[in-house]
Each structure stands twice: as C-alpha cells, then as structure tokens.
Amino acid sequence: MSIIYNKKKIGWNFRKSRVAESATIGSGCYIGDYAVIGDNCTIGDNTIIYDRVSLVRNCSVGNDCVIQPGVTMGADGFALKDWRKENF
C-alpha cells in the first residue's frame, strides 16, 4: 500500500520517514518507509528510495535511480583517514 502526494508515491508508513524542508524531491518518486532525506538533498524524477535509506545531507540522486534498502549516503565512511601514517 502506498500514498500518492503531489505525484510522488510514498510508503504507507511514511509518517515514520523524515524529509527535511530543504530537500527537493522530483516527480514520480517513491520514498519507502523509515527513510531519512536530510538537509539540501536532491532526488531526481522517477527515482525509487526504498525502506530505511538515509541520505544524510547534501546528497544528489539523479533521475530514474534505485537506492536499495538500508543504504546510507552522505555519512562519514569507514577509515577514510589514513591511520597508518600516524601509528607507524
């Protein structure tokens, strides 16, 4: 079951999802349950954002994309800092 709002299809439990006021969502998009769309994120037309996806901040997703369940974009990654130079 889903709800259509302004030509955007959103999951039936969308009340538990969070979309920042500064986010831009294209037409024909689907946003799944418990999704988090953060500040200044942009989602293109006809894109599918599945359940429990987090777009943390300043992320851009193009048109006709599919973001699979549980994906996190825009957050700090794993070991991006080269710790070996400091410890050896």
N, CA, C and O atoms as a GROMACS GRO file, in nm:
protein
  352
    1MET      N    1   0.084  -0.118   0.000
    1MET     CA    2   0.000   0.000   0.000
    1MET      C    3   0.089   0.124   0.000
    1MET      O    4   0.192   0.125   0.066
    2SER      N    5   0.050   0.224  -0.071
    2SER     CA    6   0.128   0.348  -0.075
    2SER      C    7   0.033   0.467  -0.088
    2SER      O    8  -0.085   0.451  -0.117
    3ILE      N    9   0.087   0.582  -0.066
    3ILE     CA   10   0.011   0.707  -0.074
    3ILE      C   11   0.072   0.790  -0.186
    3ILE      O   12   0.195   0.795  -0.200
    4ILE      N   13  -0.009   0.853  -0.266
    4ILE     CA   14   0.043   0.941  -0.370
    4ILE      C   15   0.018   1.085  -0.326
    4ILE      O   16  -0.096   1.123  -0.297
    5TYR      N   17   0.124   1.164  -0.323
    5TYR     CA   18   0.117   1.302  -0.278
    5TYR      C   19   0.196   1.388  -0.375
    5TYR      O   20   0.316   1.368  -0.393
    6ASN      N   21   0.131   1.482  -0.438
    6ASN     CA   22   0.197   1.568  -0.537
    6ASN      C   23   0.274   1.488  -0.642
    6ASN      O   24   0.388   1.521  -0.675
    7LYS      N   25   0.210   1.383  -0.692
    7LYS     CA   26   0.270   1.296  -0.794
    7LYS      C   27   0.394   1.223  -0.744
    7LYS      O   28   0.475   1.176  -0.824
    8LYS      N   29   0.408   1.213  -0.612
    8LYS     CA   30   0.516   1.136  -0.554
    8LYS      C   31   0.451   1.021  -0.478
    8LYS      O   32   0.355   1.041  -0.405
    9LYS      N   33   0.502   0.903  -0.496
    9LYS     CA   34   0.446   0.787  -0.427
    9LYS      C   35   0.532   0.761  -0.304
    9LYS      O   36   0.654   0.747  -0.314
   10ILE      N   37   0.469   0.754  -0.190
   10ILE     CA   38   0.543   0.734  -0.066
   10ILE      C   39   0.488   0.613   0.007
   10ILE      O   40   0.370   0.578  -0.010
   11GLY      N   41   0.570   0.549   0.086
   11GLY     CA   42   0.531   0.427   0.157
   11GLY      C   43   0.412   0.449   0.249
   11GLY      O   44   0.384   0.562   0.289
   12TRP      N   45   0.343   0.341   0.282
   12TRP     CA   46   0.220   0.350   0.361
   12TRP      C   47   0.249   0.402   0.501
   12TRP      O   48   0.160   0.460   0.564
   13ASN      N   49   0.368   0.382   0.551
   13ASN     CA   50   0.403   0.424   0.686
   13ASN      C   51   0.494   0.547   0.681
   13ASN      O   52   0.584   0.562   0.764
   14PHE      N   53   0.469   0.634   0.584
   14PHE     CA   54   0.556   0.747   0.559
   14PHE      C   55   0.568   0.841   0.679
   14PHE      O   56   0.666   0.915   0.691
   15ARG      N   57   0.470   0.839   0.767
   15ARG     CA   58   0.477   0.925   0.885
   15ARG      C   59   0.604   0.900   0.965
   15ARG      O   60   0.650   0.987   1.038
   16LYS      N   61   0.659   0.781   0.953
   16LYS     CA   62   0.780   0.748   1.027
   16LYS      C   63   0.906   0.778   0.947
   16LYS      O   64   1.017   0.755   0.995
   17SER      N   65   0.892   0.829   0.826
   17SER     CA   66   1.005   0.875   0.746
   17SER      C   67   1.027   1.022   0.776
   17SER      O   68   0.937   1.090   0.825
   18ARG      N   69   1.146   1.070   0.745
   18ARG     CA   70   1.179   1.211   0.768
   18ARG      C   71   1.234   1.272   0.640
   18ARG      O   72   1.329   1.220   0.581
   19VAL      N   73   1.175   1.382   0.598
   19VAL     CA   74   1.223   1.455   0.482
   19VAL      C   75   1.245   1.600   0.526
   19VAL      O   76   1.151   1.666   0.571
   20ALA      N   77   1.368   1.647   0.512
   20ALA     CA   78   1.400   1.785   0.552
   20ALA      C   79   1.326   1.884   0.463
   20ALA      O   80   1.300   1.857   0.345
   21GLU      N   81   1.292   1.997   0.520
   21GLU     CA   82   1.223   2.101   0.443
   21GLU      C   83   1.308   2.152   0.327
   21GLU      O   84   1.254   2.198   0.226
   22SER      N   85   1.440   2.145   0.341
   22SER     CA   86   1.528   2.194   0.235
   22SER      C   87   1.554   2.090   0.126
   22SER      O   88   1.622   2.120   0.028
   23ALA      N   89   1.500   1.970   0.141
   23ALA     CA   90   1.518   1.865   0.040
   23ALA      C   91   1.428   1.891  -0.080
   23ALA      O   92   1.320   1.947  -0.067
   24THR      N   93   1.476   1.850  -0.199
   24THR     CA   94   1.400   1.862  -0.322
   24THR      C   95   1.374   1.722  -0.377
   24THR      O   96   1.468   1.646  -0.401
   25ILE      N   97   1.248   1.689  -0.397
   25ILE     CA   98   1.212   1.557  -0.446
   25ILE      C   99   1.140   1.573  -0.579
   25ILE      O  100   1.040   1.644  -0.588
   26GLY      N  101   1.190   1.505  -0.683
   26GLY     CA  102   1.131   1.514  -0.817
   26GLY      C  103   0.997   1.445  -0.826
   26GLY      O  104   0.953   1.380  -0.731
   27SER      N  105   0.932   1.460  -0.939
   27SER     CA  106   0.801   1.398  -0.958
   27SER      C  107   0.815   1.249  -0.988
   27SER      O  108   0.917   1.205  -1.042
   28GLY      N  109   0.713   1.173  -0.953
   28GLY     CA  110   0.712   1.031  -0.980
   28GLY      C  111   0.804   0.949  -0.892
   28GLY      O  112   0.833   0.834  -0.926
   29CYS      N  113   0.850   1.004  -0.781
   29CYS     CA  114   0.942   0.932  -0.692
   29CYS      C  115   0.865   0.844  -0.594
   29CYS      O  116   0.750   0.872  -0.560
   30TYR      N  117   0.930   0.738  -0.551
   30TYR     CA  118   0.879   0.655  -0.443
   30TYR      C  119   0.977   0.666  -0.328
   30TYR      O  120   1.097   0.647  -0.347
   31ILE      N  121   0.926   0.696  -0.209
   31ILE     CA  122   1.008   0.702  -0.088
   31ILE      C  123   0.952   0.600   0.009
   31ILE      O  124   0.836   0.608   0.050
   32GLY      N  125   1.035   0.503   0.047
   32GLY     CA  126   0.990   0.394   0.133
   32GLY      C  127   0.977   0.433   0.279
   32GLY      O  128   1.008   0.546   0.318
   33ASP      N  129   0.930   0.339   0.356
   33ASP     CA  130   0.908   0.359   0.499
   33ASP      C  131   1.040   0.376   0.573
   33ASP      O  132   1.141   0.314   0.539
   34TYR      N  133   1.038   0.459   0.674
   34TYR     CA  134   1.151   0.485   0.763
   34TYR      C  135   1.272   0.544   0.690
   34TYR      O  136   1.385   0.534   0.739
   35ALA      N  137   1.251   0.602   0.574
   35ALA     CA  138   1.360   0.669   0.502
   35ALA      C  139   1.390   0.803   0.567
   35ALA      O  140   1.302   0.865   0.627
   36VAL      N  141   1.515   0.846   0.556
   36VAL     CA  142   1.556   0.977   0.606
   36VAL      C  143   1.620   1.053   0.490
   36VAL      O  144   1.720   1.010   0.435
   37ILE      N  145   1.560   1.165   0.455
   37ILE     CA  146   1.613   1.252   0.350
   37ILE      C  147   1.656   1.380   0.419
   37ILE      O  148   1.572   1.457   0.466
   38GLY      N  149   1.786   1.404   0.425
   38GLY     CA  150   1.842   1.513   0.505
   38GLY      C  151   1.845   1.647   0.434
   38GLY      O  152   1.794   1.663   0.323
   39ASP      N  153   1.907   1.743   0.502
   39ASP     CA  154   1.916   1.880   0.454
   39ASP      C  155   1.985   1.888   0.318
   39ASP      O  156   2.086   1.822   0.293
   40ASN      N  157   1.928   1.968   0.230
   40ASN     CA  158   1.984   2.001   0.099
   40ASN      C  159   2.004   1.879   0.008
   40ASN      O  160   2.088   1.883  -0.081
   41CYS      N  161   1.929   1.773   0.030
   41CYS     CA  162   1.935   1.657  -0.060
   41CYS      C  163   1.843   1.681  -0.179
   41CYS      O  164   1.739   1.745  -0.167
   42THR      N  165   1.883   1.628  -0.294
   42THR     CA  166   1.805   1.640  -0.415
   42THR      C  167   1.783   1.501  -0.474
   42THR      O  168   1.878   1.425  -0.492
   43ILE      N  169   1.658   1.471  -0.504
   43ILE     CA  170   1.624   1.342  -0.564
   43ILE      C  171   1.556   1.371  -0.698
   43ILE      O  172   1.458   1.444  -0.703
   44GLY      N  173   1.610   1.312  -0.805
   44GLY     CA  174   1.557   1.336  -0.938
   44GLY      C  175   1.424   1.266  -0.963
   44GLY      O  176   1.376   1.192  -0.878
   45ASP      N  177   1.367   1.291  -1.079
   45ASP     CA  178   1.238   1.235  -1.117
   45ASP      C  179   1.243   1.083  -1.129
   45ASP      O  180   1.345   1.025  -1.167
   46ASN      N  181   1.130   1.020  -1.096
   46ASN     CA  182   1.111   0.876  -1.115
   46ASN      C  183   1.214   0.790  -1.044
   46ASN      O  184   1.250   0.682  -1.092
   47THR      N  185   1.263   0.836  -0.931
   47THR     CA  186   1.363   0.763  -0.854
   47THR      C  187   1.295   0.687  -0.741
   47THR      O  188   1.198   0.735  -0.681
   48ILE      N  189   1.348   0.569  -0.712
   48ILE     CA  190   1.295   0.486  -0.604
   48ILE      C  191   1.394   0.488  -0.488
   48ILE      O  192   1.510   0.453  -0.504
   49ILE      N  193   1.345   0.530  -0.372
   49ILE     CA  194   1.422   0.526  -0.248
   49ILE      C  195   1.352   0.423  -0.160
   49ILE      O  196   1.243   0.449  -0.110
   50TYR      N  197   1.413   0.308  -0.142
   50TYR     CA  198   1.348   0.201  -0.068
   50TYR      C  199   1.352   0.225   0.083
   50TYR      O  200   1.406   0.326   0.130
   51ASP      N  201   1.295   0.132   0.158
   51ASP     CA  202   1.283   0.143   0.303
   51ASP      C  203   1.419   0.157   0.371
   51ASP      O  204   1.518   0.098   0.330
   52ARG      N  205   1.418   0.237   0.478
   52ARG     CA  206   1.533   0.254   0.568
   52ARG      C  207   1.658   0.308   0.499
   52ARG      O  208   1.770   0.278   0.541
   53VAL      N  209   1.640   0.385   0.395
   53VAL     CA  210   1.752   0.453   0.329
   53VAL      C  211   1.777   0.585   0.400
   53VAL      O  212   1.682   0.653   0.440
   54SER      N  213   1.903   0.622   0.417
   54SER     CA  214   1.940   0.750   0.476
   54SER      C  215   2.024   0.830   0.379
   54SER      O  216   2.134   0.787   0.342
   55LEU      N  217   1.974   0.944   0.338
   55LEU     CA  218   2.052   1.041   0.263
   55LEU      C  219   2.081   1.151   0.364
   55LEU      O  220   1.994   1.233   0.392
   56VAL      N  221   2.201   1.152   0.420
   56VAL     CA  222   2.229   1.232   0.538
   56VAL      C  223   2.222   1.381   0.511
   56VAL      O  224   2.144   1.451   0.576
   57ARG      N  225   2.300   1.433   0.419
   57ARG     CA  226   2.297   1.576   0.387
   57ARG      C  227   2.372   1.601   0.257
   57ARG      O  228   2.469   1.532   0.224
   58ASN      N  229   2.326   1.701   0.185
   58ASN     CA  230   2.392   1.746   0.062
   58ASN      C  231   2.414   1.635  -0.041
   58ASN      O  232   2.514   1.636  -0.113
   59CYS      N  233   2.323   1.541  -0.049
   59CYS     CA  234   2.333   1.432  -0.147
   59CYS      C  235   2.247   1.463  -0.269
   59CYS      O  236   2.141   1.524  -0.258
   60SER      N  237   2.294   1.420  -0.383
   60SER     CA  238   2.217   1.432  -0.507
   60SER      C  239   2.201   1.294  -0.568
   60SER      O  240   2.299   1.222  -0.590
   61VAL      N  241   2.077   1.258  -0.596
   61VAL     CA  242   2.045   1.132  -0.662
   61VAL      C  243   1.977   1.171  -0.792
   61VAL      O  244   1.885   1.253  -0.792
   62GLY      N  245   2.020   1.114  -0.903
   62GLY     CA  246   1.970   1.154  -1.034
   62GLY      C  247   1.831   1.101  -1.066
   62GLY      O  248   1.762   1.046  -0.980
   63ASN      N  249   1.792   1.118  -1.192
   63ASN     CA  250   1.665   1.068  -1.241
   63ASN      C  251   1.672   0.917  -1.263
   63ASN      O  252   1.778   0.863  -1.296
   64ASP      N  253   1.560   0.849  -1.245
   64ASP     CA  254   1.546   0.707  -1.276
   64ASP      C  255   1.645   0.618  -1.202
   64ASP      O  256   1.692   0.518  -1.257
   65CYS      N  257   1.677   0.654  -1.078
   65CYS     CA  258   1.770   0.574  -0.997
   65CYS      C  259   1.693   0.486  -0.900
   65CYS      O  260   1.577   0.510  -0.870
   66VAL      N  261   1.761   0.382  -0.852
   66VAL     CA  262   1.706   0.294  -0.750
   66VAL      C  263   1.809   0.285  -0.638
   66VAL      O  264   1.923   0.243  -0.660
   67ILE      N  265   1.768   0.325  -0.517
   67ILE     CA  266   1.854   0.314  -0.400
   67ILE      C  267   1.797   0.201  -0.314
   67ILE      O  268   1.685   0.212  -0.263
   68GLN      N  269   1.873   0.095  -0.299
   68GLN     CA  270   1.827  -0.027  -0.234
   68GLN      C  271   1.809  -0.008  -0.082
   68GLN      O  272   1.867   0.084  -0.025
   69PRO      N  273   1.731  -0.094  -0.017
   69PRO     CA  274   1.704  -0.081   0.126
   69PRO      C  275   1.830  -0.079   0.211
   69PRO      O  276   1.925  -0.153   0.186
   70GLY      N  277   1.831   0.008   0.311
   70GLY     CA  278   1.939   0.013   0.408
   70GLY      C  279   2.061   0.094   0.367
   70GLY      O  280   2.156   0.102   0.444
   71VAL      N  281   2.061   0.153   0.250
   71VAL     CA  282   2.176   0.230   0.204
   71VAL      C  283   2.186   0.362   0.282
   71VAL      O  284   2.085   0.426   0.310
   72THR      N  285   2.310   0.400   0.315
   72THR     CA  286   2.336   0.531   0.376
   72THR      C  287   2.431   0.606   0.286
   72THR      O  288   2.538   0.556   0.251
   73MET      N  289   2.392   0.728   0.248
   73MET     CA  290   2.476   0.813   0.164
   73MET      C  291   2.499   0.945   0.235
   73MET      O  292   2.410   0.996   0.303
   74GLY      N  293   2.618   0.999   0.221
   74GLY     CA  294   2.648   1.130   0.276
   74GLY      C  295   2.702   1.128   0.418
   74GLY      O  296   2.725   1.234   0.476
   75ALA      N  297   2.721   1.011   0.475
   75ALA     CA  298   2.776   0.999   0.610
   75ALA      C  299   2.926   0.974   0.602
   75ALA      O  300   2.979   0.944   0.495
   76ASP      N  301   2.993   0.986   0.714
   76ASP     CA  302   3.135   0.955   0.719
   76ASP      C  303   3.156   0.808   0.688
   76ASP      O  304   3.079   0.723   0.733
   77GLY      N  305   3.259   0.779   0.611
   77GLY     CA  306   3.287   0.642   0.573
   77GLY      C  307   3.371   0.569   0.675
   77GLY      O  308   3.398   0.621   0.783
   78PHE      N  309   3.412   0.449   0.641
   78PHE     CA  310   3.494   0.368   0.729
   78PHE      C  311   3.641   0.396   0.701
   78PHE      O  312   3.687   0.379   0.588
   79ALA      N  313   3.715   0.438   0.801
   79ALA     CA  314   3.860   0.455   0.794
   79ALA      C  315   3.903   0.542   0.676
   79ALA      O  316   3.999   0.509   0.606
   80LEU      N  317   3.835   0.652   0.656
   80LEU     CA  318   3.876   0.741   0.548
   80LEU      C  319   4.009   0.809   0.579
   80LEU      O  320   4.084   0.845   0.489
   81LYS      N  321   4.037   0.825   0.706
   81LYS     CA  322   4.164   0.883   0.748
   81LYS      C  323   4.271   0.775   0.741
   81LYS      O  324   4.247   0.662   0.784
   82ASP      N  325   4.387   0.807   0.689
   82ASP     CA  326   4.494   0.708   0.678
   82ASP      C  327   4.565   0.700   0.814
   82ASP      O  328   4.663   0.770   0.839
   83TRP      N  329   4.514   0.613   0.899
   83TRP     CA  330   4.565   0.599   1.034
   83TRP      C  331   4.705   0.537   1.037
   83TRP      O  332   4.777   0.552   1.136
   84ARG      N  333   4.744   0.469   0.931
   84ARG     CA  334   4.876   0.403   0.930
   84ARG      C  335   4.989   0.503   0.938
   84ARG      O  336   5.092   0.476   1.001
   85LYS      N  337   4.973   0.619   0.876
   85LYS     CA  338   5.079   0.720   0.879
   85LYS      C  339   5.101   0.774   1.019
   85LYS      O  340   5.212   0.814   1.054
   86GLU      N  341   4.997   0.778   1.099
   86GLU     CA  342   5.010   0.830   1.235
   86GLU      C  343   5.066   0.728   1.332
   86GLU      O  344   5.132   0.765   1.429
   87ASN      N  345   5.042   0.600   1.308
   87ASN     CA  346   5.079   0.498   1.405
   87ASN      C  347   5.209   0.426   1.372
   87ASN      O  348   5.261   0.353   1.456
   88PHE      N  349   5.262   0.446   1.254
   88PHE     CA  350   5.386   0.374   1.219
   88PHE      C  351   5.493   0.470   1.178
   88PHE      O  352   5.604   0.428   1.145
   0.00000   0.00000   0.00000
